[in-house]
Amino acid sequence: MKTTIITAILTLLATLPMKGSPLFSVMEVEDNTDIKLDGRSEDDNKKSLLFPFGAYQIGHQEVCVTSYNNYASVTISIIDVYGNSMDVQSSSLTPQQVVSFDISNYPHGTYTLVISTPQGTYLTGVFEVE
């Protein structure tokens, strides 16, 4: 029964006309680059080393940070090679929440992503804008 319903839904979806733009293009997916995070991340409950964040760059357009835990306060900054703050976002985060930064107007160069929390998390990652 489940197979029949799934088949019927897929058949219906295949026959519907496609309108609008896709949510993402194949080029964007292929152009994602993980940003390796280094530093320390202290979990209040366990006091152990964890990396509860992920970061990636989408081409030369966007940098995204994903939270894997709940945080009442997170500050995420992008710093240029001269120590100037390019962008800062502070907020509370929930698991799987993504914070994004538009880097499309950044000059070519090397930048550092900094993620910090009052609990002692301090992670950094380096990325390039070409």
N, C-alpha and C positions, 0 to 999 in steps of 0.2 A: 504494500500500500504506500509506504513512504517513498519507494523508488518511483512509483507511478506519479505521485504528486510532484516530486523533484523534477522528473522528466518533463511533466506538463509545464511547470514554471519555467524551466530552461528553454523549452520550445517557444513559449510565449515571449520570453525576453529576447530570443534570437530573432523573432519576427517584428519586433517593435522598431520603428524608425529611430535612429540616433539623432538627437537634437542637442544643441549647445556644445560647449567645449568639454573635453575630458577633464577629470579631476587632476590628472598629472600626465605628463608625456613620458614616453620611454626614455627620451634623452635625459630628462630630469632624474629619473630613477637610476640610470646608468652613471650619472655624473655626481652621485652622492659620494662623499669621502668622509670616512670616520676621522674624528679628531681624537688623537690619543690623549687621555687625561692622566696626569701624574699629580702626586701630592698625597695629602692625608684626608681621610674621611672617617670621622668618629661617630659611631652610632651611640646615642645617649643610653640606650638600654644595655648594650653588650660591650661597649667600649672596645670594639674590635675594628680592624681595618676593613672597610667596605668601599666600593665605588658605586654609590646609588644614583649616579647620573651617567648619561651617555651624551655624546655630542657628535654632530656631523655637519658637513658643509655641503650645500646644494649649489654646485657650480661656483660662479662668482656672484651669486645673487643673495644667498641667505646662509646664516649659521643657525643651527637649531640645537637646543639642549633639552633632553628628556629626563624627567625625574622618575625614579622607580620607587620612591617612598613619599610619605607625607612630610612636608616641612612647613612650619609656621612662618619662617623667614629665610629667604634665599636671596642673595645678591649675585647677579651675573653681570660681568663687565667685559668689555672688549677694549684692550689697551694696544696702542701702536708701539713701534720700536723705541720711540722717544719717551715713553711713559705717559703719553697723553691718553685720557679716557675718550674713546670714540662713541661709546654707548653704554648705558647702565640700566638694568631692570631689577627692581626689588619687588618680591611678592611672596605669597604663600603658594605652595605647589602640592598637587595631589599625584598619586601614582599614574604614570603614563601621560602626564601633562607635558606639553611641549611649549617651550619659550623660543621664539624666533627673533632674529635680528636681520634687518635688511642691510646687506653689505654692498649692494650694487653700485653705490656712489663712493665707496672707499677707494682711495688712491692705491695703486699697486704697492705691494709690500708685505711684510710679515706682521702678524698680529697675535696677541695672546688672549685667550679666553680664560677668565678667572671666575670660579664658582666658589662662594663662601657662605657659611651658615654660622649662627651664634654657637652651635654645638661643637664647633671645631673643624668642620669640613673646610678644606682649602685645596681646591683642585685647579690645575692649569693645563691648558692645551694650546698648541701653536698651530696656526693655519696661514695659508698664503692667499693673497688676492693678486691675480696676474692680469 
